[in-house]
């Protein structure tokens, strides 16, 4: 027995089914694995057609260049940052991370990628213990919130410069539910204990003002704000209360973005990094 279906109804049904298949899952169905996978796919779509990238901010310059080794496609990275009396260069060549030790002044080489940018944080999340917490509204956008542990070796770019092996890092990441870009990163670094209480640093990074780079799918956060949260004790009606205050410690603004300018390979050669 066959059921006759009108042609228009069939087309409409197929269209709705396709839309439902392509649409992101509802928050109740969302998992941490789904969020990370969407972040990866969004990143790859944004980087489509980009062979090299130069991003200049008020804090320094980051260079990226597409490379392929043994069938693996990745971006070499050179990041030059400047601070008060400090200049730092980090190179990732696809195999090693090269940098100059701030204390000894010697060039050091570490296996793997030891720093990642917020745009590539999904790389660290793929290897970490990630849990889906829920949703929040952040700067007017719905965001998925992830709780992350086990990512100490992949310290987020611009958060901690020289992590010590004994640090415990606990992360929370807020991901835009539509664009799959990072809106906020929270990090608690536990450095030990004082008087039996855990002592640490609570840092938050906000990534704002995402704009599309002309001619490409790339979304760049044109403003970055970093805060340190510290407790403030106040006496209220003879009771001691603790309030957390956000102290601004750094602000970064993108000045210029250049795509496919033909960056030289020497920029990403760690052997040519000078102490």
N, C-alpha and C positions, 0 to 999 in steps of 0.2 A: 504494500500500500504506500502510495506517495502523496505528499501534501503539496499542493500548488501554492507557490509563494510569488507575490507580485514582484516584478523586476526591480522597481524602485525601492521596495521594502528590503529586498536582498542587498542591494548596493548600500543602502543606509546602514543596514545591520553590519555589513563587512567594514564599513568606514568607522562605525562606533567601536567595533572589536579591535581595529587597528589602533585607534586613539587610546583605548584602554590598555593595550599591550605596550605602547610606547610611553605612556604617562608614568611618572614616578609613583611608587606605592604610597598609600595613605600612611600618615604617621603611625597608626596603630599596627601597620604591617611592616614598618621600616625596621631594619636591623643595622647594626654597626657595619657588617660586611657589605650591605647594599650601599650605605653612604660612602664607604671607602672606594667601592667599585665605580660609583657615579663620579667621584672626585677624579679618579684616574682617567675615566673616559672624557670628562670635561677638559682636563689638562691636555690630553692628547689632541683633542679637537682644537683647543686654543693655539697649540704650538704647530698646527698644520701649516706647511708652507714656510716655516721659519727655520732658516739654516743657521743664522746667528742673531744675537740680540744684545743690545747695549742699553742698560738702564742707568741713568745718572740721577742721583738724589743729592740733597744737601749734606748727606753723610758719606758719600763716596760713589763708586761706580761698580756695577756688576756686569761682567761679560759672559755670554754663553755661546757655545758653538756645537752644532750637531756633529756627532761622530758615530761610526759603526765599527765595532771590533768583534770578531767571531760571531757575527750574526746578531749582536746586541746593539740596539740603537739607543744612544743616550746623549746628554749635553755635557760637554766639558764646561767647567765654571772657573772663572777668576773673579774674586771679590776683593776690591780695595776699599777699605774704610778708614775714616779719619776721625779723631777725637781730640780732646784737649791734650796736646803734646804727644799723641800716639797715632801712628799710622800702621795699618795691618793689612797684609795681603795673604789670601788663602786661595790655593789652586786645587781643583779636583780634575784629574786627567782621565777618569774612568776606571782607574785601578788604585791610585793612591791620592791622599790629601796631603798637600805640601803647605807649610806655613813657617813663619819665623817665630821662634820662642821669644815671648816678651821679656823673659828674665835673662836668659843666656845669650840671646841674639843669634843663636844658631838655627840653621834651616833643619826642620824635622819632617819626616815622612811617615805617614800612618796609612795602613791598609784600609781601603774602603772609603766611603763618603762619611765624614764625621760631622758635617754640618749640612742641614737642608733648609731651604727657604719655605715660607708658608705655602707657596704655590705647589711645592712638591712634597708636602708633609704626608701625603698618602703613601709615599714610599716607606716611611717609617711606620705608619699605621698598619701596613700589610704584615709587618713582622712583630707587632706589639700586641698586648692584651687589650682589646678595645671593647667597650660596652656602650650600648645605646641607652642614653638616659631619658630623652624625651625632646620636647620642642620648647623654644623660648622666642619671644619677639625681641629683636636686637636692631636698633636704629631703623625701626619700621619694617624690618624684613623678618620673615619666619626663618628660624635657624634650628637645625638638628644639633643636639648636644651630645658629644662623645666623651666618655671617661677613659683615660689611657694610662696604662702602666707598662713597664718593660721597654721603654724607649730611651733610656738614659744615654745609650751610646749614640743616638741620633739627635743630638741637641739642636733645637731649632735655632736657625740663623738669627743673630742679633739678640739672643736672650742671655746666654752664658758663653763667655769666650773660651775659658780654659777649664772645662769640667774636671773635677777630681773623681777618681774611680769609685770612691766610697759614697758619693752623693746618691740620694734617692730622689728621683724626679717624678712627680705626679702631675699629669696634664689633664686639662679639659679643653676641648676644641669645639668651637661653634661654627657650623657649616651652613651657608646659605641654601635654603631648601629648593630654590629654583635655579640658581646659577652654579651651585656646587663649588663656590669659592670660600675661603676661610675668612670669617668676619672677626673672630676673636680667638686668642690663645691664652689660656691661664696656666701657670706653672708654679708649683710649689717645690722648692729645692730644700730638702732636709739635710742639714749639714752636720747634725749630731744632736746632742742634748745638753741642756744646762739645768742643773738642779733637778734632774729627773724628767724635765719637760723637753720635748723636741724643739730644736731651734732651726729656723729656716728662713727662706726668702720667698715671698709671694709676689710674683710678677704677672702683669696682664698686658697683652698687646692687642690693640684694636687696629684693624685694617679697614680703611674707609675710602669713599669716593672712587669706586671702581669705574674705570672708563675703558672703552674699546679702542685699541690702537688702530688708526686709520688703515683700511685695506686688509685687515687681518681679524681673526676671531679672538685674539689675545685680549684678556681683561686684566688691566693693571690697577692695583690699589694706589692711588696717587697720594694718599696720606696714611702715615703710620704713627700711632701714639702708644708710648710705653709708660706704664705706671707701676709703682711699687706700693703694695698695700701694707700699711703698718697700723698696729693697734694704738688707740688713744684712750687713756683712762680719764674719766670724768666723774665728779662727785655730784650725784643727783639725789636730793632728799636723803642725805646721809648714807647713800648707797654708792658703791663704786661700780661704774658701768664701763664696759669696753665697747668702743665704736671703731670701726675700721675706716681709715682714711686713705684715699688714693692720691699718692704724691706723684706728679708727672716727673719723669726722669729723662725722657728722650722723645723727640718728635722728628719724623722724617717725611720729606715731601719729594715726589718725583719731579724732576726738572725737565727731563728729556728722555724719549724712548726712540731708539734707532733700530731698524730691522734690516737684515741682509746687506750689511756694508762690506762683507768680505774680510772678517777678522783673521789676522795671521795666526798660524799654529803656535808660534813662539810665545804668544801670550799665555798659553796653557801648558808650557813646558816647565815643570817643577825644578828641573836641573838648572834652569836659568834664573831661578829666584835668588835674589841677592840678600844676604843678611843685613 
